[in-house]
Amino acid sequence: MGVRHYSELLSYFARSLKDRDAATDVVQESYARVLAMCASSSAVHDLRALLFHTGRNIVIDRHRRIAAEARMLDTLALVCRNEAPSTEDSASARQQLEQLVRRLAAMPRKRREVFVLVRIYGFTHIEAAAHVGISEAAIEKHVVRAVCDCLGLAASRR
């Protein structure tokens, strides 16, 4: 495969990401994925196009992961009733995550699925409704009930 397109890829992703180190990681990952793909499948007709396409997909995946992590942190804030000190340590975050996992596990399956789609993966209510196959109003109710479950309000309603 060689490194025929390496400098062109690196320049492109360094400009688009405005971070040469991140661009280096993207280009390296692109080559690794394409090499693995070439080893397991047929010949590649346009290596340059495949490398650029793979790199763009890697960048998109990274942006999605960063957004999902931010949404997860927002969701964790729902579990913590008191304001966390600014010097919160990793043990406290781990306990909050474990508490969220327990509360998610206690939810009915469809409520949990809707909550994860909307709050973790960032689906809109319309997208989640289409994905799950229920109405948008039902999605809204599931999300509200799931938030109440996360806040521990379900027990006080009964």
N, C-alpha and C positions, 0 to 999 in steps of 0.2 A: 504494500500500500504506500509506503514511503511518507515523507513529510512534504509532499509537493505543494500542498495548499495551506500549510501551517501558518506562514506569515500573513497571508491574506485573511485567513480565519481570525487570527489573533488581532489584526488591525481592525477588522469589522466589529468583533465583539468588544474590544477595548473602547472603541468609539461609542457603541450603543450602550454599554454598561457604565462607561466613564470610570472604570476600575480595571487596570491591567491585570492585577492578580486574579480577580474574578474571571476575567476573560481567559486567562491561562487555564484556569480550572475547567471552564466550559469547553475550550478547545480540546483539552486532554480527555475529558469525559466523552466528547463527540467522537474522537478517534477510537477510544476504547469500545464504545457502543457499536460503531461501524465495523470495527475489526471483529467483534464478536458476531455481528450479524453476517459478515462475509464468511466467517468460518462455518456457520450453521446453515447457510442458504446459498442460492445461486449467485452468479456474477452480478456485480453492480455496473450499471451502464454509465452513470454520471456520478463519479465519486465526489466531485466538488459540490454538486447540488445536494447530495445525500449528507455530506458533512455540515453544510450550512443549515439544512432542514433539521438535522439532529441537534445542532447547537441551539437553534431557535426554540426547539421543544424543551431542551434542558433549561433554558432561561425562563420559559413560561412555567415549567414545573417548579423551579425555585421560587418564582414570584407567588405562585399559588401556595406553596408550602409556607412561605413567610406570612402570607395573609391568613392562612389557616392557624398558624401559631398565634398570631395576634388575636384572632377570634377566640381561640382556646383560652388565652389569658383573660380576655373579657368575660368568658364563661366562668372561669375560676373565681373571678371577682364576685360573681353571684353567690358562690358557695360561702365565701367568707363574709359573715355578717358585720364584723367589726372592721374598721379601717386597719389595714395591715401597716405596721411601721415601715418606714422607708428603707430600713436595713434588714428587711425580711430575708431570712436565710433559706437555704435549699430544703431543709427539713420541714419547714412550715409549708412551703410550696408542695412538697411531696404529700404531706398530710391532706392538704386541700384537694389535690388531685385524687387521692385515694377516696376521700369523702365524695367527690363528684362521681367517681366510678361506681361507688356503692349506690348512690342515688340514681344514677342512670340504670344500673342493673335492676333496681327495684321498680322502675317504670314499666308499664305495659309496652310490649314490643313496638307497636305502631307509633306510640307517643315518643319513645326513645328514638326510633328511626327518623321521624319528622324533626325532632329537636336537633339531632346530629346533622341532618341535611341543611337545616336553616342556620343554626348557630355555629357549627363547626366548619361545614363546607361552604357556607355562604350562599346557598340557594335562595332565590326569592320565593315568596309563598306560592306564586304561580308555577315556578319551576318545580318546586317540591310537590305540588298538587299533581302535576303531570307525571312526575317520576313515580309517586306512590299510587296514583290512580284514585284519588279522593278529591273532594271539592276544596276550593281555596278557604272557605269558611271553616271546614274541618281542620285544615292545616293550622289556621290561626288559633283555634281552640286547643289543639294539641300543643302548640308552642306555649300558649299561656299556661296550660296545666303543667307542662314540663318545667317551665320557669318557677312556678309555684312549688313543684316538687323539689327543685334544686335549692330553693330558699327555705325549704322545710315548712311551708305553709299548709301542705296537704293535711297534716295531722291536726292542725288547729281549726280547719274548716269543718271537720267531722264532729 
